[in-house]
Amino acid sequence: MKKKNIVFLLLLFVPILVQAQDLVSWRVNIAIAPETRKSFIKGGRLILHVTKQHEREPRLRSEIAFGVTPQNWETNSAFLLDSKNKNVLNIGLDKLKPNATDKYYFQVVYKQNIEDGQENVAGNLYSNIDSVLFSNNLQLNLTLNQIIQPTSIIKHQFVTAVEIKSKILSEFSGKPRFLKASILLPSGYFENPDKTYPICYRAAGLNGRYTAINGIVNNKDFSDWWFSKNAPQIIYVFLDSQGPYGDTYQVDSENNGPCGKALLEELIPEIERQVRYKSESKMRFLTGNSTGGWVSLALQIFYPDFFDGTWSYSPDPVDFEHYGLINIYQDESIFFNRYGYLQPGRRTIYGEPTFSMKDWIAGENLNSRTGNYLVSGGQFGAYNAVFGPKGANNLPSLMFDPFTGKIDHTIAKQWEKYDLKKVLEKNWPTLGPKLQGKIWIWMGDMDGLYSNVATRFLQKFLDKTENPKSDAKVSFTAMAGHGQEWSDKAVLTLIANKIAKK
């Protein structure tokens, strides 16, 4: 057989790899309903959610999503979201397994609230859900006819909401900014009008809100315990982490402004005035899980005289040489590790990677009106705003390229002032004595975000300290995942035990 014929026959058996996104051509006309036109703000991000799951709204979690920022969109005309348009980002299409019998559910969100980086928050618009059988060439009409309403605090005798206009943050931003918190009072509070109670500030997980108090009060097991005679007599305060770029982490930053200063000088004094807390009692504590774990630890370290102890669960990376599995000061990319493999971002407790850093950032790029993770409102959008300097157009800088993952080491170097291990290393002679008896950290050794690695290195530093020798309690649970041992009841009991020993 001739050589050219052999080559031809071989080509017949070479599979032609066609990506699902190359097969799909979805065109969705998105209109603005008359009743929502007055609320429409130009420049927002359109996010189309697609899922096969019918138990929840697509906007709450979807397997496939598209994102685009419409230009010059007028309220009386529809916008065409075309999956083939190069300006339309997508995630999930590469994992799509087309089946003509599958039903897909579609819903669109218009993310326009620039005071809050998240998607499903007050002021943003969304559509009803439409469902259709799978088609490669789909045409659909959706209408933005719903406005997400603010969430209110539960009405309860032992619950109080606090909201104040922050002079500090308003001056920084050149527009009004507000601080919020909710307070859960102990069962004996009204029976002892002259008593000063311990107070604990609960920092939220990523993008957490002060409305988390609603879930606590509505939890029968917790409420039955809280209002029993055996419950701790502690004032429990739920902080709110809302910020224009996502979670503010409750600390001063170049982009979010002096949030730590506003917390200590404006919000906390107002809270403590209302609940008659006396600072000389030295019973002002902190706690939190995940992002809240980092915040509660950072506030204790940055303000060692102001707070009297912290209970930090599964904190975000406390050492940026181990930022998950990334060394931001030395590695070239956050997408690939030094061996050339995709860098995992999440895993199961058995070590199985479930999500790459590249996938993670692709999702944040999609959610941001800038087309990159800059104002995504997600984890890395928040990190850049909190830890990094200002960049172009008065927006945060980018520590790494949103599409290649290449790290900008000049910017990474400027993150050092939020690297908690480095802060302690540089300042231990002055910080060490002030932190004695004030640090308690828990971490699962199979943390789903790999944050246990950074905590291990923090523990190594603390174990080697001298003058003073640190008495910080850092504990790890084998095979435990992210936040696995976190519970409000558990941490409040630990605080009560500490108070009882005073």
Secondary structure per residue as TSV (DSSP state, phi and psi in degrees):
chain	resnum	aa	ss	phi	psi
A	1	M	-	360.0	137.7
A	2	K	-	-67.3	150.8
A	3	K	H	-60.0	-41.0
A	4	K	H	-67.3	-29.4
A	5	N	H	-71.5	-36.5
A	6	I	H	-62.1	-44.8
A	7	V	H	-60.2	-41.6
A	8	F	H	-63.1	-43.2
A	9	L	H	-64.8	-38.7
A	10	L	H	-63.4	-39.0
A	11	L	H	-63.6	-29.3
A	12	L	H	-63.2	-27.0
A	13	F	T	-101.0	2.6
A	14	V	S	-83.0	119.1
A	15	P	-	-65.4	137.4
A	16	I	-	-92.4	112.9
A	17	L	-	-84.9	111.4
A	18	V	-	-112.8	120.3
A	19	Q	-	-68.9	146.4
A	20	A	H	-59.9	-36.3
A	21	Q	H	-67.5	-21.9
A	22	D	H	-77.4	-26.0
A	23	L	H	-82.8	-30.8
A	24	V	-	-83.7	133.3
A	25	S	E	-133.1	93.0
A	26	W	E	-105.5	127.2
A	27	R	E	-121.9	117.5
A	28	V	E	-120.6	118.5
A	29	N	E	-85.5	123.3
A	30	I	E	-116.1	116.8
A	31	A	E	-105.2	162.8
A	32	I	E	-110.4	121.5
A	33	A	-	-66.4	149.5
A	34	P	G	-54.1	-37.4
A	35	E	G	-72.9	-13.8
A	36	T	G	-110.5	-1.8
A	37	R	G	-63.7	-34.6
A	38	K	G	-67.9	-22.9
A	39	S	G	-92.5	-8.6
A	40	F	-	-70.8	134.8
A	41	I	-	-124.1	126.2
A	42	K	T	-66.1	153.0
A	43	G	T	93.9	3.8
A	44	G	-	-80.0	176.9
A	45	R	E	-105.8	125.6
A	46	L	E	-89.2	128.4
A	47	I	E	-128.1	116.6
A	48	L	E	-97.0	122.7
A	49	H	E	-105.7	138.0
A	50	V	E	-133.9	131.9
A	51	T	E	-149.4	156.9
A	52	K	S	-94.4	-6.8
A	53	Q	-	-83.4	129.7
A	54	H	-	-104.7	-0.2
A	55	E	S	-79.0	-14.0
A	56	R	S	-142.1	164.0
A	57	E	-	-69.1	139.2
A	58	P	G	-54.6	-35.3
A	59	R	G	-66.5	-17.3
A	60	L	G	-85.5	-27.1
A	61	R	S	-172.4	128.0
A	62	S	-	-136.2	155.8
A	63	E	S	-87.8	-27.0
A	64	I	E	-127.9	139.5
A	65	A	E	-148.6	152.0
A	66	F	E	-126.6	144.6
A	67	G	E	-138.2	137.4
A	68	V	E	-156.5	149.5
A	69	T	-	-104.6	105.9
A	70	P	-	-64.6	140.8
A	71	Q	S	-102.7	130.3
A	72	N	S	54.2	44.9
A	73	W	-	-81.0	121.4
A	74	E	-	-94.6	144.2
A	75	T	T	-67.6	-22.3
A	76	N	T	-92.2	8.8
A	77	S	S	-129.1	154.2
A	78	A	-	-86.6	151.4
A	79	F	E	-105.5	134.3
A	80	L	E	-95.0	115.4
A	81	L	E	-95.9	110.2
A	82	D	E	-109.4	118.1
A	83	S	T	-61.1	-19.7
A	84	K	T	-86.3	-10.7
A	85	N	-	-68.4	129.6
A	86	K	T	-63.8	-21.1
A	87	N	T	-83.4	-7.7
A	88	V	-	-93.3	113.8
A	89	L	E	-82.5	151.6
A	90	N	E	-142.6	153.8
A	91	I	E	-133.3	148.5
A	92	G	S	94.1	-21.3
A	93	L	G	-65.0	-30.7
A	94	D	G	-67.9	-16.5
A	95	K	G	-105.3	3.6
A	96	L	-	-68.2	131.7
A	97	K	-	-116.9	92.0
A	98	P	-	-59.9	136.5
A	99	N	-	-148.0	121.6
A	100	A	T	-64.2	-16.3
A	101	T	T	-93.3	-4.9
A	102	D	-	-80.2	137.9
A	103	K	E	-99.3	134.0
A	104	Y	E	-116.0	144.0
A	105	Y	E	-110.0	130.5
A	106	F	E	-117.0	140.6
A	107	Q	E	-155.5	141.3
A	108	V	E	-118.1	143.2
A	109	V	E	-121.6	140.0
A	110	Y	E	-111.9	109.0
A	111	K	E	-90.7	102.5
A	112	Q	-	-125.4	-7.1
A	113	N	-	-79.2	100.3
A	114	I	T	-80.5	-4.5
A	115	E	T	-87.5	-9.8
A	116	D	S	-139.0	121.9
A	117	G	-	-71.5	-12.7
A	118	Q	-	-80.6	170.5
A	119	E	S	-90.7	-53.5
A	120	N	S	-92.0	65.7
A	121	V	S	-130.4	165.2
A	122	A	T	-53.3	136.6
A	123	G	T	98.2	-20.1
A	124	N	-	-80.6	154.7
A	125	L	E	-105.5	153.4
A	126	Y	E	-153.0	167.5
A	127	S	E	-106.6	169.9
A	128	N	-	-69.6	172.6
A	129	I	-	-95.7	136.5
A	130	D	E	-120.8	147.0
A	131	S	E	-129.1	138.1
A	132	V	E	-144.6	157.3
A	133	L	E	-72.2	150.4
A	134	F	-	-57.6	139.5
A	135	S	-	-150.1	140.5
A	136	N	S	-67.6	-32.2
A	137	N	E	-118.0	83.9
A	138	L	E	-100.5	137.1
A	139	Q	E	-125.7	131.9
A	140	L	E	-144.9	151.9
A	141	N	E	-120.5	127.9
A	142	L	E	-130.0	151.2
A	143	T	E	-128.7	129.0
A	144	L	E	-75.7	96.3
A	145	N	E	-123.0	6.8
A	146	Q	E	-126.9	146.0
A	147	I	E	-117.6	128.4
A	148	I	-	-70.8	126.8
A	149	Q	-	-92.9	154.1
A	150	P	-	-62.7	150.6
A	151	T	-	-93.9	136.5
A	152	S	-	-103.8	159.5
A	153	I	-	-81.5	140.3
A	154	I	-	-58.6	142.3
A	155	K	-	-87.0	119.2
A	156	H	-	-158.5	143.8
A	157	Q	T	-57.5	-34.0
A	158	F	T	-101.0	12.7
A	159	V	E	-118.0	133.1
A	160	T	E	-131.9	138.3
A	161	A	E	-105.4	141.1
A	162	V	E	-123.0	129.8
A	163	E	E	-142.0	124.5
A	164	I	E	-132.1	151.1
A	165	K	E	-79.6	127.5
A	166	S	-	-89.2	115.2
A	167	K	H	-66.0	-39.1
A	168	I	H	-63.9	-49.3
A	169	L	H	-76.5	-31.0
A	170	S	H	-66.0	-41.4
A	171	E	H	-65.6	-37.6
A	172	F	H	-64.6	-42.7
A	173	S	H	-89.4	-17.1
A	174	G	T	74.5	19.7
A	175	K	S	-159.3	161.0
A	176	P	-	-61.3	133.0
A	177	R	-	-132.3	146.9
A	178	F	E	-124.8	152.6
A	179	L	E	-115.6	139.6
A	180	K	E	-131.9	154.2
A	181	A	E	-161.2	161.0
A	182	S	E	-127.6	150.9
A	183	I	E	-125.8	130.1
A	184	L	E	-107.6	116.7
A	185	L	-	-85.8	150.2
A	186	P	-	-73.2	161.1
A	187	S	T	-62.6	-27.4
A	188	G	T	-94.3	7.3
A	189	Y	G	-57.9	-49.1
A	190	F	G	-77.7	-17.1
A	191	E	G	-84.1	-12.8
A	192	N	-	-130.0	72.7
A	193	P	T	-64.6	-15.5
A	194	D	T	-103.3	0.3
A	195	K	-	-85.9	142.0
A	196	T	-	-98.0	121.0
A	197	Y	-	-98.3	150.0
A	198	P	-	-60.6	155.1
A	199	I	E	-133.7	136.2
A	200	C	E	-125.7	128.3
A	201	Y	E	-98.4	120.5
A	202	R	E	-98.5	110.2
A	203	A	E	-81.0	136.0
A	204	A	-	-76.9	160.6
A	205	G	S	-67.1	177.6
A	206	L	T	-48.6	124.7
A	207	N	T	58.7	27.8
A	208	G	-	-72.3	155.7
A	209	R	-	-123.0	159.6
A	210	Y	T	-67.2	-12.5
A	211	T	T	-72.1	-5.1
A	212	A	H	-58.9	-20.8
A	213	I	H	-61.2	-28.5
A	214	N	H	-60.5	-44.8
A	215	G	H	-66.1	-36.3
A	216	I	H	-64.5	-49.2
A	217	V	H	-67.0	-33.6
A	218	N	H	-81.3	-6.3
A	219	N	-	-82.0	111.9
A	220	K	H	-61.2	-42.5
A	221	D	H	-61.3	-44.2
A	222	F	H	-67.3	-46.5
A	223	S	H	-62.3	-42.3
A	224	D	H	-60.1	-39.6
A	225	W	H	-71.4	-45.1
A	226	W	H	-60.8	-36.2
A	227	F	T	-99.4	16.2
A	228	S	S	-90.6	169.9
A	229	K	T	-71.1	-19.9
A	230	N	T	-90.2	-5.3
A	231	A	S	-73.9	150.0
A	232	P	-	-61.6	145.2
A	233	Q	-	-98.4	81.0
A	234	I	-	-132.5	139.5
A	235	I	E	-82.6	124.5
A	236	Y	E	-112.4	116.9
A	237	V	E	-111.0	129.6
A	238	F	E	-101.0	113.4
A	239	L	E	-81.4	160.9
A	240	D	-	-119.0	132.7
A	241	S	-	-107.8	20.7
A	242	Q	-	-61.4	135.8
A	243	G	-	-153.6	161.5
A	244	P	T	-65.0	-21.8
A	245	Y	T	-113.9	16.3
A	246	G	S	109.7	-155.2
A	247	D	-	-59.8	132.5
A	248	T	-	-84.5	-12.9
A	249	Y	T	60.2	11.0
A	250	Q	T	58.5	23.5
A	251	V	S	-125.3	160.1
A	252	D	E	-65.1	138.7
A	253	S	E	-152.3	159.5
A	254	E	T	-67.2	-28.4
A	255	N	T	-96.5	-44.8
A	256	N	T	-81.7	-21.7
A	257	G	E	99.8	-176.7
A	258	P	E	-76.7	69.4
A	259	C	H	-69.5	-35.8
A	260	G	H	-65.7	-43.8
A	261	K	H	-61.7	-42.8
A	262	A	H	-65.6	-37.2
A	263	L	I	-62.6	-48.5
A	264	L	I	-76.3	-32.8
A	265	E	I	-100.5	-14.7
A	266	E	I	-122.3	-57.9
A	267	L	I	-72.1	-51.2
A	268	I	H	-61.4	-43.9
A	269	P	H	-58.5	-37.5
A	270	E	H	-68.8	-42.0
A	271	I	H	-60.2	-48.6
A	272	E	H	-70.5	-26.9
A	273	R	H	-65.3	-42.2
A	274	Q	H	-69.7	-32.4
A	275	V	T	-103.9	11.1
A	276	R	T	55.7	41.4
A	277	Y	-	-81.1	138.7
A	278	K	-	-108.9	118.0
A	279	S	G	-63.0	-26.2
A	280	E	G	-67.8	-12.1
A	281	S	G	-71.8	-16.8
A	282	K	-	55.2	49.6
A	283	M	-	-134.1	46.9
A	284	R	E	-107.3	109.3
A	285	F	E	-117.0	169.4
A	286	L	E	-133.0	150.4
A	287	T	E	-155.5	166.5
A	288	G	E	170.3	162.7
A	289	N	E	-125.3	140.5
A	290	S	T	66.1	-119.4
A	291	T	H	-56.2	-40.9
A	292	G	H	-63.5	-29.6
A	293	G	H	-66.0	-41.9
A	294	W	H	-65.5	-46.0
A	295	V	H	-60.6	-46.8
A	296	S	H	-64.2	-36.5
A	297	L	H	-72.0	-42.9
A	298	A	H	-63.1	-43.7
A	299	L	H	-62.7	-37.9
A	300	Q	H	-65.3	-38.7
A	301	I	H	-74.5	-42.7
A	302	F	H	-73.3	-27.6
A	303	Y	S	-129.4	65.6
A	304	P	T	-66.7	-25.6
A	305	D	T	-86.4	-24.2
A	306	F	T	-78.1	-41.0
A	307	F	-	-103.3	152.0
A	308	D	-	-111.5	10.3
A	309	G	-	156.7	147.6
A	310	T	E	-133.8	145.2
A	311	W	E	-121.1	103.0
A	312	S	E	-108.9	122.9
A	313	Y	E	-109.2	132.6
A	314	S	S	41.8	53.5
A	315	P	-	-63.4	147.1
A	316	D	S	-51.9	165.1
A	317	P	-	-49.3	124.5
A	318	V	S	-99.5	3.9
A	319	D	-	-146.1	112.8
A	320	F	G	-79.2	-4.3
A	321	E	G	-74.5	-14.2
A	322	H	G	-135.4	66.4
A	323	Y	B	-87.7	81.5
A	324	G	T	70.7	-118.7
A	325	L	T	-107.7	16.7
A	326	I	B	-110.9	139.5
A	327	N	-	-101.6	102.9
A	328	I	T	-68.0	-19.8
A	329	Y	T	-85.0	-19.7
A	330	Q	T	-126.1	-34.8
A	331	D	-	-66.8	153.6
A	332	E	S	-83.7	-32.7
A	333	S	B	-143.4	151.6
A	334	I	S	-93.3	-7.4
A	335	F	S	-87.3	-32.7
A	336	F	B	-128.7	139.8
A	337	N	-	-82.9	-179.2
A	338	R	T	-68.1	-11.0
A	339	Y	T	-97.0	1.5
A	340	G	S	88.6	6.4
A	341	Y	S	-94.7	154.0
A	342	L	B	-56.2	132.5
A	343	Q	-	-79.0	120.3
A	344	P	E	-73.8	148.3
A	345	G	E	-110.5	-26.2
A	346	R	E	-141.7	159.8
A	347	R	E	-153.7	167.0
A	348	T	-	-84.5	172.6
A	349	I	T	-69.9	-9.1
A	350	Y	T	-97.5	8.0
A	351	G	S	89.1	3.4
A	352	E	-	-78.8	119.4
A	353	P	E	-63.6	135.8
A	354	T	E	-117.1	-12.7
A	355	F	E	-160.8	126.5
A	356	S	E	-88.0	160.1
A	357	M	H	-63.2	-34.8
A	358	K	H	-62.9	-43.6
A	359	D	H	-63.9	-41.5
A	360	W	H	-58.6	-49.7
A	361	I	H	-69.3	-33.7
A	362	A	H	-58.0	-40.1
A	363	G	H	-65.1	-39.6
A	364	E	H	-71.9	-36.2
A	365	N	H	-58.0	-43.8
A	366	L	H	-62.5	-35.6
A	367	N	H	-82.5	-6.9
A	368	S	S	-100.7	136.8
A	369	R	T	-64.6	-18.1
A	370	T	T	-86.7	-5.8
A	371	G	S	80.3	4.0
A	372	N	S	-137.4	177.1
A	373	Y	G	-73.2	4.3
A	374	L	G	-52.0	-48.5
A	375	V	G	-125.6	41.0
A	376	S	-	-69.7	-27.6
A	377	G	-	81.0	-1.4
A	378	G	S	-90.6	-167.1
A	379	Q	H	-59.1	-47.8
A	380	F	H	-83.2	-26.5
A	381	G	H	-62.6	-40.8
A	382	A	H	-67.7	-45.5
A	383	Y	H	-54.7	-46.9
A	384	N	H	-62.8	-39.2
A	385	A	H	-69.2	-38.5
A	386	V	H	-77.2	-48.5
A	387	F	H	-91.8	-23.5
A	388	G	S	-101.3	169.7
A	389	P	-	-79.7	171.5
A	390	K	B	-67.6	148.2
A	391	G	-	-116.9	-145.9
A	392	A	G	-72.6	153.4
A	393	N	G	58.1	27.8
A	394	N	G	64.2	20.4
A	395	L	S	-104.0	166.2
A	396	P	B	-61.9	157.6
A	397	S	-	-79.4	165.9
A	398	L	-	-109.5	122.2
A	399	M	S	-74.0	-24.1
A	400	F	B	-145.6	157.0
A	401	D	-	-67.7	132.6
A	402	P	T	-70.3	-14.5
A	403	F	T	-117.4	-20.6
A	404	T	T	-111.4	-19.6
A	405	G	-	80.9	0.5
A	406	K	B	-63.3	128.8
A	407	I	B	-82.8	134.6
A	408	D	-	-91.5	101.1
A	409	H	H	-70.0	-20.6
A	410	T	H	-65.6	-42.9
A	411	I	H	-74.3	-40.5
A	412	A	H	-56.4	-38.1
A	413	K	H	-59.8	-33.3
A	414	Q	H	-77.0	-10.1
A	415	W	G	-76.1	-11.7
A	416	E	G	-55.5	-32.5
A	417	K	G	-69.5	-7.6
A	418	Y	G	-112.3	3.7
A	419	D	-	-80.4	101.8
A	420	L	H	-63.2	-34.7
A	421	K	H	-66.0	-42.7
A	422	K	H	-64.9	-38.5
A	423	V	H	-59.7	-44.2
A	424	L	H	-68.4	-41.1
A	425	E	H	-60.3	-43.2
A	426	K	H	-75.5	-25.0
A	427	N	H	-123.3	17.7
A	428	W	H	-58.9	-39.1
A	429	P	H	-56.3	-33.8
A	430	T	H	-95.6	-36.8
A	431	L	H	-77.6	-38.4
A	432	G	H	-49.2	-54.1
A	433	P	H	-61.3	-33.0
A	434	K	H	-76.4	-18.9
A	435	L	H	-100.0	0.2
A	436	Q	T	-60.8	130.6
A	437	G	T	75.3	13.1
A	438	K	-	-121.7	-2.3
A	439	I	E	-121.1	126.2
A	440	W	E	-136.2	122.4
A	441	I	E	-129.6	135.8
A	442	W	E	-119.6	142.3
A	443	M	E	-147.1	139.2
A	444	G	E	-81.8	136.2
A	445	D	T	-78.6	-3.2
A	446	M	T	-122.0	46.7
A	447	D	-	-53.4	132.6
A	448	G	T	-65.5	-17.5
A	449	L	T	-109.9	9.9
A	450	Y	S	65.3	18.8
A	451	S	H	-71.2	-15.6
A	452	N	H	-63.2	-27.2
A	453	V	H	-64.0	-48.9
A	454	A	H	-61.3	-40.3
A	455	T	H	-66.1	-34.9
A	456	R	H	-60.9	-42.1
A	457	F	H	-72.3	-31.3
A	458	L	H	-64.3	-43.0
A	459	Q	H	-61.2	-40.3
A	460	K	H	-59.9	-41.0
A	461	F	H	-64.8	-48.1
A	462	L	H	-60.8	-36.4
A	463	D	H	-66.6	-24.0
A	464	K	H	-96.1	-2.2
A	465	T	-	-66.4	152.3
A	466	E	-	-140.4	156.4
A	467	N	S	50.8	58.8
A	468	P	S	-98.0	164.9
A	469	K	-	-75.1	121.6
A	470	S	-	-61.8	138.0
A	471	D	-	-106.8	18.4
A	472	A	-	-58.1	139.4
A	473	K	E	-101.9	111.2
A	474	V	E	-119.2	118.1
A	475	S	E	-124.9	146.5
A	476	F	E	-123.6	143.2
A	477	T	E	-113.4	123.9
A	478	A	T	-62.9	140.0
A	479	M	T	62.4	15.5
A	480	A	-	-94.7	144.7
A	481	G	-	-96.7	-170.6
A	482	H	T	-62.8	120.3
A	483	G	T	65.6	17.9
A	484	Q	T	-61.9	-33.7
A	485	E	T	-101.7	8.7
A	486	W	-	-73.2	134.0
A	487	S	-	-159.7	144.6
A	488	D	H	-61.4	-40.6
A	489	K	H	-62.5	-43.4
A	490	A	H	-64.4	-45.4
A	491	V	H	-70.6	-37.0
A	492	L	H	-65.7	-33.6
A	493	T	H	-67.8	-40.7
A	494	L	H	-62.5	-40.8
A	495	I	H	-65.5	-42.7
A	496	A	H	-61.4	-38.4
A	497	N	H	-65.5	-37.9
A	498	K	H	-64.9	-44.2
A	499	I	H	-61.8	-39.5
A	500	A	H	-64.6	-23.9
A	501	K	T	-88.0	-8.0
A	502	K	-	-66.7	360.0
